[in-house]
Amino acid sequence: MPNDVLNGIVLRVTDYRESDRILNVLSRERGLITVTARGSRKPKSKLAAFSTQFTFGEMEVNERAGKLQLSSAAVLESFYSIRESYEQLLSATRIVNAAEHIAARDIANDDLFVLLYHSLSVIAYGENDPKDTELAFFAKLMKLCGYAPSLTYCLKCGRDLRGEKEVRFSNSLGGSVCERCGSAFITVSTLTLEALRRMMLIDITELKRVRLPEAVRKELVPLLYDYTEYVFDFKLKR
Ligand SMILES: [Zn+2]
């Protein structure tokens, strides 16, 4: 079978056998794929540089008995500076974990690929807080997957909430609820919801400009993590 050339980001690396690695890769052309990088743990392996988490590159793969093997790979971007701080590493890890959970196997999702690529790039090289890029990633991911929360009206009584200072947020209803209808749900300021709404709408090239006030970030982290876990039914690393 002829080799297939794919562009991909390494989401997860697992050691296998004596010197191999198994790579879970989000490819632009085929969505989520699993590729074996044979011998990539040997010091002189030409596959070693590509076979690390977060790396973006061009791969040549071939299929044997239904399994993909990496035959060559060129690193186009290692995003090495993600490893410069624990905060950057944690944010990047959470977004690649989410991408892996959401991506469909063997089905291209260009929007997801582009969102992940830009987010990793801003976490690696941007001057804003990596947490803000991470939150913008999750906000845009919700929109991309059709789970954009409703943030302007009460989901129970329909009341316009824009004049309120604080409202409630319900994961199960998918957005904001007024104080009267939602006393069982978490309280959130409308300023935070406005930040969330804007992040869902910004162009991907604007990710590097996202700078949240500390109070907003503090409210948005648990809200967006809980909502993401609820919607996609998986656990984020906290
Ligand atoms: Zn209401």
Residues whose N, C-alpha, C, O or C-beta is under 5 A from the ligand:
A	BS01	ZN	C154 K156 C157 G158 R159 C178 C181
